[in-house]
Amino acid sequence: MTTFFRRQRQGRIIPGFGLTMGISISLLSLLVLIPLASVLVYSLHLSASDYLNLVKNDGIRNAFITSISCSLLAALINCVFGLILAWVLVRYEFPGKRLLNSFIELPFALPTAVAGITLSKLYSDTGFIGEPFAQLGIAIAYTKIGLTIALIFVGIPFVVRSIQPVLEKLDPSYEEAGNMLGASPFTIFRRIILPELRPAILTGFGLAFARGLGEYGSVIYISGNSAKNSTQVVSYVIMQKLNYVDYASATTIALAMLVIAFVTLFAINMVQVRQARRVQ
């Protein structure tokens, strides 16, 4: 027993459990728990009738519908194209592969406001991509289409980076066995590859959906923020409430967003736990 504890002490690189746990809890409280608790406290300033008025407000309700529907659609599209991108980056060798792989991280490094301005100019009626569609009578910028495109842009790295490491570790012998047994490529993908990738796809979907739900900088310009056309997002409505010094309403809406984000992340964790048990 003494030898066991001695080995544990020798294996420690940073200070002991008590100090590191104290630092971790302190940072977690200052950066996460206390701010979240303040959102809950401010939201409790509203009465039940005030809550009902917020729910009945057409602008707020439409903002929630727009944010959730566009984020959901963008996350679904990202799952398809993110899987294709990850597959190409893992399974093929081609010139410029490292450059393409680095471009996946661009939405993380690029300021979201810059992305929003660039996308709005690119997809406007006079933009390089938006002009041909405008001639066909299809408006992209300042519509839900443009809003969804912006959410696809900011969400695609989450899906690619969730699927990529799983594909890299996937044992090719299972695919070879399926091929030797006469299975078609589609059957091999559906019965062998896809079950292994499903948890990673769901994780990427959840992260992209949560990011899109709270996105502000990249959508504030391309969405148009029109209550009439239902292109306002929840983050913009919260900013409006803050500008009007209506902190109680802003924090109440933020609390609803927080609950949705927590439910999404909880579902992601359940998927990961289930996958870990299945692997063991």
WONOR-V317893 format. One record per pair of residues at least 12 apart in sequence whose ideal C-beta (glycine too) atoms are under 10 Angstrom apart, sorted by the first residue. I is the first residue (numbers start at 1). GAP is how many residues later the second one is. D is the distance in Angstrom with one decimal. If there is no record, write none. Layout:
BEGIN
[[I,GAP,D] [I,GAP,D]]
END
This chain:
BEGIN
[[36,218,9.7] [36,219,9.1] [36,222,6.8] [36,226,9.4] [38,213,7.9] [39,211,9.3] [39,212,5.0] [39,213,8.8] [39,215,5.4] [39,216,5.5] [39,218,9.5] [39,219,6.4] [40,211,8.1] [40,212,9.8] [40,214,9.8] [40,215,6.3] [40,218,8.5] [41,210,8.2] [42,205,5.8] [42,206,6.0] [42,207,9.6] [42,208,8.0] [42,209,3.7] [42,210,7.8] [42,212,8.7] [42,213,8.5] [43,204,9.5] [43,205,6.9] [43,206,8.9] [43,207,9.1] [43,208,4.7] [43,209,4.2] [43,210,8.6] [43,211,7.7] [43,212,4.5] [43,213,8.8] [43,215,9.5] [44,204,8.7] [44,207,9.1] [44,208,8.9] [44,211,9.3] [45,202,8.1] [45,203,4.4] [45,204,9.5] [45,206,8.1] [45,207,8.6] [46,202,5.0] [46,203,7.2] [46,205,8.8] [46,206,5.7] [47,201,9.8] [50,198,7.4] [50,199,7.8] [50,202,8.0] [51,198,9.8] [51,201,7.0] [53,196,9.1] [54,187,9.8] [54,194,9.6] [54,195,6.2] [54,198,6.2] [54,199,7.2] [54,202,9.0] [55,197,9.9] [55,201,9.5] [57,180,9.2] [57,192,9.2] [57,196,10.0] [58,169,8.0] [58,172,9.2] [59,168,5.1] [59,171,9.0] [59,173,6.6] [59,178,6.8] [59,181,8.9] [60,172,9.0] [60,174,7.9] [60,177,5.9] [60,178,9.8] [60,180,10.0] [60,181,9.3] [60,189,8.6] [60,192,9.7] [60,193,6.6] [60,196,9.3] [61,169,9.8] [62,165,7.2] [62,166,9.9] [62,167,9.6] [62,168,4.6] [62,169,9.1] [62,170,6.9] [62,175,9.4] [63,162,9.8] [63,164,8.4] [63,167,8.1] [63,168,9.3] [63,169,4.7] [63,170,6.0] [63,171,4.9] [63,172,8.7] [63,173,7.2] [63,174,4.7] [63,175,9.1] [63,177,9.7] [63,190,8.4] [64,149,9.6] [64,168,9.9] [64,169,9.1] [64,170,5.8] [64,173,8.7] [64,189,8.4] [64,192,7.5] [64,193,8.7] [64,196,9.0] [65,165,7.3] [65,169,9.7] [66,78,6.7] [66,81,7.2] [66,82,10.0] [66,153,9.8] [66,157,8.2] [66,163,9.6] [66,164,5.6] [66,165,6.5] [66,166,6.6] [66,167,5.9] [66,168,8.0] [66,170,9.8] [66,171,9.9] [67,80,9.0] [67,84,9.2] [67,145,7.7] [67,146,5.7] [67,147,8.5] [67,148,8.5] [67,152,8.9] [67,156,10.0] [67,165,8.7] [67,166,4.7] [67,167,4.5] [67,168,7.6] [67,169,9.2] [67,170,9.1] [67,190,8.2] [67,193,9.2] [68,141,8.7] [68,144,9.2] [68,145,6.9] [68,165,9.8] [68,166,8.5] [68,189,10.0] [68,192,7.7] [69,75,7.9] [69,78,9.7] [69,79,8.8] [69,161,9.9] [70,74,5.9] [70,75,9.2] [70,76,9.8] [70,77,5.0] [70,78,4.8] [70,79,9.6] [70,80,8.9] [70,81,5.8] [70,82,9.6] [70,142,7.0] [70,143,9.2] [70,145,9.6] [70,149,8.4] [70,153,8.8] [70,161,9.2] [70,163,7.7] [71,76,9.4] [71,77,8.6] [71,80,5.8] [71,84,8.1] [71,137,7.9] [71,138,5.2] [71,139,8.1] [71,140,8.1] [71,141,3.4] [71,142,4.7] [71,143,8.9] [71,144,7.9] [71,148,9.9] [71,162,9.0] [71,163,9.8] [71,189,9.7] [71,193,9.9] [72,76,9.6] [72,79,9.5] [72,133,9.2] [72,136,9.8] [72,137,6.3] [72,140,8.2] [72,141,9.0] [73,71,8.8] [73,74,9.7] [73,75,5.5] [73,78,8.1] [73,79,8.7] [73,136,9.8] [73,139,9.2] [74,73,8.6] [74,74,5.1] [74,75,8.0] [74,76,8.3] [74,77,3.6] [74,78,4.7] [74,79,8.7] [74,80,8.5] [74,81,5.6] [74,82,9.0] [74,134,6.9] [74,135,7.9] [74,137,9.3] [74,138,5.2] [74,139,10.0] [74,141,9.4] [75,76,7.9] [75,77,8.7] [75,80,6.1] [75,81,9.9] [75,83,8.7] [75,84,7.9] [75,129,8.2] [75,130,5.0] [75,131,7.8] [75,132,8.6] [75,133,4.3] [75,134,4.1] [75,135,8.8] [75,136,8.7] [75,137,6.4] [75,138,9.3] [75,189,9.9] [76,76,9.9] [76,129,7.3] [76,132,9.1] [76,133,8.9] [77,71,7.7] [77,72,9.4] [77,74,9.0] [77,75,5.6] [77,78,8.8] [77,79,8.8] [77,82,9.6] [77,131,9.3] [78,73,8.5] [78,74,5.9] [78,75,9.5] [78,76,9.6] [78,77,4.9] [78,78,5.1] [78,79,9.1] [78,80,7.5] [78,81,4.6] [78,82,8.4] [78,123,9.8] [78,126,7.1] [78,127,7.4] [78,129,9.6] [78,130,4.9] [78,131,9.0] [78,133,9.9] [78,134,8.9] [79,76,9.7] [79,77,9.9] [79,80,5.8] [79,83,9.7] [79,84,8.9] [79,122,5.5] [79,123,8.6] [79,125,6.6] [79,126,5.2] [79,129,7.8] [79,130,9.9] [80,79,9.0] [80,121,9.5] [81,71,7.9] [81,75,6.8] [81,78,8.0] [81,79,8.8] [82,22,9.2] [82,70,9.7] [82,73,8.5] [82,74,5.7] [82,75,8.4] [82,76,7.9] [82,77,2.9] [82,78,4.7] [82,79,8.8] [82,80,7.9] [82,81,6.2] [82,82,9.1] [82,118,9.8] [82,119,8.0] [82,122,6.0] [82,123,8.9] [82,126,8.0] [83,76,7.3] [83,77,8.5] [83,79,9.9] [83,80,5.8] [83,81,10.0] [83,84,8.9] [83,110,10.0] [83,111,9.2] [83,114,7.1] [83,117,9.2] [83,118,6.6] [83,121,8.7] [84,76,9.4] [84,79,9.8] [85,15,8.3] [85,16,9.3] [85,18,9.9] [85,19,7.0] [85,71,7.4] [85,72,9.7] [85,74,8.2] [85,75,5.1] [85,78,8.5] [85,79,8.6] [86,18,9.0] [86,73,7.7] [86,74,5.0] [86,75,8.2] [86,76,8.3] [86,77,4.0] [86,78,4.5] [86,79,9.1] [86,80,8.5] [86,81,5.7] [86,82,9.2] [86,111,8.7] [86,114,8.7] [86,115,9.6] [86,118,9.0] [87,73,9.9] [87,76,8.1] [87,77,9.2] [87,80,6.7] [87,102,9.7] [87,106,9.2] [87,110,9.4] [88,12,8.0] [88,13,9.8] [88,72,10.0] [89,12,5.5] [89,15,7.8] [89,71,7.5] [89,74,9.6] [89,75,6.4] [89,78,8.4] [89,79,9.3] [90,73,8.6] [90,74,6.1] [90,75,9.1] [90,76,9.3] [90,77,4.3] [90,78,5.5] [90,79,9.9] [90,80,8.5] [91,76,7.3] [91,77,9.6] [91,79,9.8] [91,81,9.6] [101,59,9.0] [101,63,8.8] [103,54,9.7] [104,52,7.2] [104,53,5.3] [104,55,9.8] [104,56,5.2] [104,57,7.2] [104,60,8.6] [105,52,6.1] [105,55,9.4] [105,56,8.4] [106,47,8.9] [106,50,9.6] [106,51,8.0] [107,45,9.7] [107,46,5.7] [107,47,4.9] [107,48,7.9] [107,49,6.8] [107,50,5.5] [107,51,9.2] [107,104,9.2] [107,111,8.2] [108,46,8.8] [108,49,5.9] [108,50,9.4] [108,53,9.4] [109,48,9.9] [110,43,9.1] [110,44,9.2] [110,107,9.8] [110,108,8.9] [111,106,6.8] [111,107,9.1] [112,38,8.9] [112,41,9.4] [112,42,6.8] [112,103,7.0] [112,104,7.0] [112,105,2.9] [112,106,4.3] [112,107,8.4] [112,108,8.6] [112,109,10.0] [113,103,8.8] [113,104,4.3] [113,105,7.5] [113,107,7.5] [113,108,7.7] [114,103,8.2] [114,104,8.7] [115,35,7.1] [115,38,6.2] [115,39,7.0] [115,100,9.9] [115,102,7.1] [115,103,4.4] [115,104,9.4] [115,106,9.1] [115,107,9.1] [116,30,9.8] [116,34,6.4] [116,37,9.3] [116,38,9.6] [116,99,9.3] [116,100,8.9] [116,101,5.6] [116,102,4.3] [116,103,6.4] [116,104,5.8] [116,105,4.0] [116,106,5.7] [116,107,8.7] [117,100,9.4] [117,101,9.1] [117,103,9.5] [117,104,5.5] [117,105,8.6] [118,32,9.9] [118,35,9.4] [118,100,9.1] [118,103,9.1] [118,104,9.3] [119,21,9.3] [119,22,7.8] [119,27,7.0] [119,28,9.8] [119,30,6.5] [119,31,5.4] [119,34,6.7] [119,99,6.9] [119,100,9.0] [119,102,7.6] [119,103,5.0] [120,20,9.6] [120,21,5.3] [120,22,7.7] [120,26,7.1] [120,30,8.5] [120,98,9.5] [120,99,9.6] [120,100,9.3] [120,101,4.3] [120,102,4.2] [120,103,8.8] [120,104,8.8] [121,20,8.2] [121,100,8.8] [121,101,9.1] [122,18,9.1] [122,19,8.3] [122,24,9.6] [122,27,9.3] [122,100,9.1] [123,16,9.1] [123,17,4.2] [123,18,4.5] [123,19,9.0] [123,20,9.3] [123,22,8.2] [123,23,5.3] [123,26,6.6] [123,27,9.0] [123,99,6.8] [124,15,9.0] [124,16,7.8] [124,17,4.4] [124,18,7.9] [124,22,8.7] [124,98,8.7] [125,13,9.9] [125,14,6.8] [125,15,8.4] [125,16,7.2] [125,17,9.1] [126,15,9.6] [127,13,8.3] [127,14,7.1] [129,12,9.6] [129,20,9.5] [130,12,9.9] [130,15,10.0] [130,16,8.4] [133,12,9.0] [139,85,9.7] [139,90,9.9] [140,82,8.5] [141,80,8.6] [141,81,5.5] [141,82,8.9] [141,83,7.5] [142,79,8.9] [142,80,6.9] [142,81,6.8] [142,82,3.2] [142,83,8.6] [142,84,7.1] [142,87,7.7] [142,89,6.7] [143,79,8.8] [143,80,8.1] [143,81,7.1] [143,83,9.0] [143,86,7.0] [143,87,9.8] [143,88,6.5] [144,79,7.9] [144,80,9.6] [144,85,8.2] [144,86,7.5] [144,87,6.1] [145,77,9.5] [145,86,9.9] [146,73,8.5] [146,75,9.2] [146,76,4.3] [146,77,6.7] [146,78,7.9] [146,85,8.4] [147,65,9.4] [147,68,9.4] [147,71,9.5] [147,72,5.5] [147,75,6.4] [147,76,4.5] [147,77,8.4] [147,84,6.2] [147,85,9.8] [147,86,7.2] [148,64,8.8] [148,71,9.4] [148,74,9.7] [148,75,9.8] [149,69,9.6] [149,70,9.6] [149,73,7.3] [150,62,8.7] [150,65,7.4] [150,67,9.4] [150,68,4.6] [150,69,4.8] [150,70,9.2] [150,71,8.5] [150,72,5.1] [150,73,7.5] [150,83,9.9] [151,57,8.0] [151,58,9.1] [151,60,8.0] [151,61,4.0] [151,62,8.9] [151,64,6.2] [151,67,7.7] [151,68,6.8] [151,71,9.9] [151,72,9.9] [151,82,9.4] [152,56,8.5] [152,60,8.5] [153,59,10.0] [153,62,9.7] [153,65,6.5] [153,66,9.8] [153,69,9.7] [154,54,8.2] [154,57,6.0] [154,58,6.8] [154,61,5.8] [154,63,8.8] [154,64,5.3] [154,65,8.5] [155,49,8.5] [155,50,9.1] [155,52,7.7] [155,53,3.3] [155,54,7.6] [155,55,9.2] [155,56,5.4] [155,57,5.4] [155,60,8.4] [156,48,9.1] [156,52,7.4] [157,47,9.1] [157,50,9.2] [157,51,8.6] [157,54,9.2] [158,45,8.3] [158,46,5.2] [158,47,8.5] [158,48,8.6] [158,49,3.9] [158,50,4.6] [158,51,9.1] [158,52,8.7] [158,53,6.4] [158,54,9.6] [159,41,8.6] [159,42,7.3] [159,44,8.7] [159,45,3.4] [159,46,6.9] [159,47,9.9] [159,48,7.7] [159,49,5.6] [160,44,7.4] [160,48,10.0] [161,39,9.5] [161,42,9.9] [161,43,7.6] [161,46,9.0] [162,35,9.4] [162,37,8.9] [162,38,4.7] [162,39,7.3] [162,40,8.7] [162,41,4.8] [162,42,3.5] [162,43,8.5] [162,44,9.1] [162,45,6.9] [162,46,8.9] [162,106,9.6] [163,34,6.0] [163,36,10.0] [163,37,4.8] [163,38,6.3] [163,40,8.7] [163,41,6.1] [164,36,8.5] [164,40,9.7] [165,35,7.9] [166,27,9.8] [166,30,6.5] [166,31,5.8] [166,32,9.7] [166,33,7.9] [166,34,4.4] [166,35,9.0] [166,37,9.4] [166,109,9.5] [167,26,8.4] [167,29,8.7] [167,30,7.0] [167,33,8.3] [169,27,9.1] [170,22,9.0] [170,23,6.9] [170,26,5.8] [170,27,7.9] [171,21,9.9] [171,25,9.1] [174,14,8.4] [174,17,9.7] [174,18,5.1] [174,19,8.2] [174,22,8.4] [175,13,5.5] [175,14,8.8] [175,17,6.1] [175,18,7.0] [176,12,9.5] [177,15,8.4] [178,13,7.3] [178,14,5.4] [178,15,9.3] [179,13,9.8] [195,83,9.4] [196,79,9.2] [196,82,10.0] [196,83,9.5] [198,73,8.5] [198,77,8.4] [199,69,9.3] [199,72,5.1] [199,73,6.5] [199,74,9.8] [199,75,7.4] [199,76,3.9] [199,77,9.0] [199,79,8.6] [199,80,9.5] [200,71,9.2] [200,72,9.3] [200,75,8.4] [201,70,9.6] [202,65,8.0] [202,66,7.2] [202,68,9.8] [202,69,5.0] [202,70,9.0] [202,73,9.1] [203,64,9.6] [203,65,5.3] [203,66,9.3] [203,68,6.3] [203,69,6.5] [203,72,8.9] [204,64,9.3] [205,59,9.3] [205,62,9.8] [205,63,8.7] [205,66,9.7] [206,55,9.8] [206,57,9.8] [206,58,5.1] [206,59,7.0] [206,60,9.5] [206,61,6.2] [206,62,4.1] [206,63,9.3] [206,65,7.8] [207,57,8.4] [207,58,8.5] [207,61,7.0] [209,51,9.2] [209,52,9.3] [209,55,6.0] [209,58,10.0] [209,59,9.6] [210,47,9.7] [210,50,8.1] [210,51,5.2] [210,52,9.5] [210,53,9.7] [210,54,4.9] [210,55,6.6] [210,58,8.4] [211,50,9.6] [212,21,9.3] [213,20,8.8] [213,21,7.5] [213,22,8.6] [213,44,6.6] [213,47,6.4] [213,48,6.6] [213,51,7.8] [214,19,9.2] [214,20,7.9] [214,21,6.1] [214,24,9.6] [214,40,9.3] [214,43,6.2] [214,44,9.2] [214,46,9.2] [214,47,6.9] [215,18,7.4] [215,19,9.8] [215,20,6.6] [216,17,7.6] [216,18,9.4] [216,19,4.1] [216,20,7.1] [216,22,8.6] [216,23,7.3] [217,18,9.0] [219,12,9.0] [219,13,9.9] [219,14,5.6] [219,16,7.7] [219,17,7.9] [220,12,10.0] [220,13,8.0] [220,15,7.9] [220,16,6.2] [220,19,8.4] [223,13,7.5] [225,12,9.4] [225,14,9.8] [225,15,9.0] [234,19,6.3] [234,20,8.6] [234,22,8.1] [234,23,5.9] [234,26,9.4] [235,18,9.3] [235,19,9.2] [235,22,8.1] [237,12,9.0] [237,13,8.4] [237,16,6.3] [238,12,5.0] [238,13,8.6] [238,14,9.6] [238,15,5.3] [238,16,5.8] [238,19,7.9] [240,13,10.0] [241,12,6.9] [241,13,9.2] [242,12,9.7]]
END
